Amino acid sequence: MAWIPVNLLNYSSLHSLLTSIIFPVLDEVNNIGSSKILYLATVDIVGKWNAPIFSWKKILNQLNIYFDREI
């Protein structure tokens, strides 16, 4: 279940990139624009992550078993 936030981040950043107006010309201006849109989308998404993680104790125990207590 730990992969869900990563997939939500990937979907949200891709959605922000696809819904913005970026012309398909490969030049420095559009590359900077794409990077800026991805950065701003990431800042917006991370700002919304204020809810507690569901069943964190169970996740932490599974990670401890998987990574042999390196966490």
N, C-alpha and C positions, 0 to 999 in steps of 0.2 A: 504493500500500500504506500510505501515511501515514494514510489515513482509518480504518484498522482500530481503532487505540486510541480514536478519538473515538466510533465506533459501539459499541465495548465499554463505554465510559463511559456512553453514552446508555442502552444496554440494562441495564447494572447498576443505574444510578440509577432507571430506570423499574421494574425488577424490585423494588428495595427499597421504592419508593413503593407499588407495587401489593400487595405481600405484607404490608405493615404495616396496622394497624387505624386507619383514619382515617374518621370519619363524614362523609358527604357534605353536611354543613351548612356553608354559607359564612359563617363568622364568624372573628374574629381569632384565636381559640385554634387552630382547625384550620389556618389559614394558617401560623401560627408552627410548628405541628407538622409540616406538610409541608416547610417550609423546613429545619427541624432534621433531618428524616429524609434529605432530599437532601444536606445538608451532611455528615452523618455517613457516608452512603454514599460520597460523594466522597472523604472522608478515608480511609475504609477501602480504596477502590479504588486511590487514589494511593499508599497505603502498600505495596501489593503490587507496584508497578512498580519492581522492582529488577533485572530481567533486562536484559542488553544488547540494543540494537536490532539486529535482524538486517539485515545488508548496509547499515549506516549510511553507508559511503563512497559507495555507489551512489546512495543517496537524497540525500545532500548534493550530489553532482555534478549530479543532475537538478534539484534546487532552485536551484543556482547558474545553470544554463542557463535555467530558467524565469523566475527573478527577476533575471536579468542581473547577477549578482554583487553583489547587495545584501545578501546574508547575511553 
